[in-house]
Amino acid sequence: MVFLPEDSIINPAKLTQYLLVQLSKNDKSNFLAQAGYTLENWQQLEQDLRTQVLSQHAEPIEITPYGKKYRIRATLRGQNGIELKILTIWMVNNNQTRFVTLVPDKGEKK
């Protein structure tokens, strides 16, 4: 089993300028808002990604020119008690692990 490090790099801009802002295409902010995640408490989302997601098994999915990609499926529980099924993507390159993105987990595509 592979586990990614809890101190993986999560760029605050990924949270504050992408995931938690309303976008016309591929918006995630409304999905995350269900569990209470907003721009005002973006640090809580970062902390929960570290404790609730990085504690789960990571599946290698592909090797790209930028590094090795991993997928982690998890349930993210907001401070309001609402649980969201999520899929996160992480990249490992030069012994550094970086958060790439988060999407709603719609289950395994067959």
JOQUINOR-V369673 format. One record per pair of residues at least 6 apart in sequence whose C-alpha atoms are under 7 Angstrom apart, sorted by the first residue. I is the first residue (numbers start at 1). J is the second residue. D is the distance in whole Angstrom. If there is no record, write none. Layout:
# JOQUINOR-V369673
i	j	d
I	J	D
I	J	D
This chain:
# JOQUINOR-V369673
i	j	d
1	57	6
2	57	6
2	58	5
3	54	7
3	55	7
3	56	7
3	57	5
3	58	6
4	54	6
4	58	7
5	54	7
6	50	5
6	54	6
8	97	5
8	98	6
9	97	6
9	98	5
9	99	6
10	98	6
10	99	5
15	42	7
16	39	6
16	42	7
19	28	5
19	29	6
20	28	7
20	29	4
20	38	6
20	39	6
21	29	6
22	29	6
34	82	7
35	77	7
35	78	5
35	80	6
35	82	5
35	83	7
36	78	6
36	79	7
36	80	6
37	45	6
52	76	6
53	72	7
53	74	6
56	72	7
56	74	7
57	72	6
58	70	6
58	71	6
58	72	5
59	70	5
59	71	5
59	72	6
60	69	6
60	70	4
60	71	6
61	69	6
61	70	5
61	71	7
62	68	6
62	69	5
63	69	6
66	93	7
67	91	6
67	92	5
67	93	5
68	91	6
68	92	5
68	93	7
69	89	7
69	90	6
69	91	5
69	92	6
70	89	6
70	90	5
70	91	6
71	87	7
71	88	6
71	89	5
71	90	6
72	87	6
72	88	5
72	89	7
73	86	6
73	87	5
73	88	6
74	85	6
74	86	5
74	87	6
75	83	6
75	84	5
75	85	5
75	86	6
76	83	5
76	84	5
76	85	6
76	86	7
77	83	4
77	84	6
85	104	6
85	105	5
86	102	7
86	103	6
86	104	5
86	105	4
87	102	6
87	103	5
87	104	6
87	105	5
88	101	6
88	102	4
88	103	6
89	99	6
89	100	5
89	101	5
89	102	6
90	97	7
90	98	6
90	99	5
90	100	5
91	97	6
91	98	5
91	99	7
91	100	7
92	98	6
